[in-house]
Amino acid sequence: ISAIIFFPVNYYVEYILEHKYNLSNQTFWKWIWENTKGMLVGLVIGLPLLVMFYVVLIYFGELWWLPFGVLMFIVSVILARIVPIIILPIFYKATLIEDEELKERIISLSNSAGMKVGNVFKFDMSKNTKKANAAFTGIGKSKRILLGDTLLSNFSADEIETVIAHELGHYKKKHILINIIISTVFSFITFYIISILYSKTLYLFNFESIYQIAALPLLVLWASLIALIITPISNIISRRFEYEADQYAVESTQKHDAFISALEKLTEQNLGDSEPHPLVEWLFYSHPSLYKRIAHIKSHQN
């Protein structure tokens, strides 16, 4: 439903603006197809969650936030496991990288960080965008290192190595585990606050009980407002983790200049704002600005 409601906004942001600034490689119908796939995946995941939410609501009443928080944690773990092997292939084709030397360098870095990976994959980002990216995804046996083909074609081996080292820094510094703990705690607190606000404001809209399906938009409204408050707090933590991962990248590779070059290229290629207004950065940025990251790296180098 939200995909249909926000279609005009998504069309402008994801298609019109992306083409205006020469970032998109999609035709209109390709964009429609990718969004349709995203909507269907969201429906397959979201509809059962909605049903489970109402089951929990009916059985537990105003205490719904507690079992639903547990349920969401379990679902997030399952999704983390299946994203690389089931969901990602719906949108991208992943293949082993051909550059054996780069592969060995990345695997060696991973081993040094205590993260065991068997292979390094590239995925065809270029079919949709000119932007570049790299990521670790999955947990357990589904763990993957993914490099966008746009990254491989526009960045040097040293630059790619430092980008991967940064991602490994999150693993080495236990940011992933800490984020899971923080997200879980935030989820329970958020659901608890939403449950109180939801129950206390039902009568204002002539709803008689928390079980009414028609009252769902009210619950979504409160969830959205709480998210607006929590997001800046979450971003503060995220930016701190990014600094720590940057520091790990330069310490583990000793390639300060290559890392700075990689960050500059990523910002330029993705048309990021290298020095946003401090308030905008504080409210909305999960990563520090390029200007601050480079200053931090240089201070560490000195």
Buried (B, 14 or more C-beta within 10 A) or exposed (E): EEBEEEEEEBBEEBBEEBBEEEBBBBEEEBBBEBBEEBBEBEEEBEEEEEEBBEBBBEEEEEEBBBBBBBBBBEBBEEEBBBBBBEBBEEBBEBEEBEBEEBBEBBBEBBEEBEBEBEEBBBBBBBBBBBBBBBBBBBBEEBBBBBBBBBBBEBBEBBBBBBBBBBBBBBBBBEBBEEBBEBBBEBBBBBBBBBBEBBEEBBEEEEBEEBEEEEBEEBBEBBBEEBEEEBBEEBBEBBBEBBBBBBBBBBEBBEBBEBBBBBBBBBBEBBEBEBEBEEEEBEEEBEBBBBBBBBEBBEEEEE
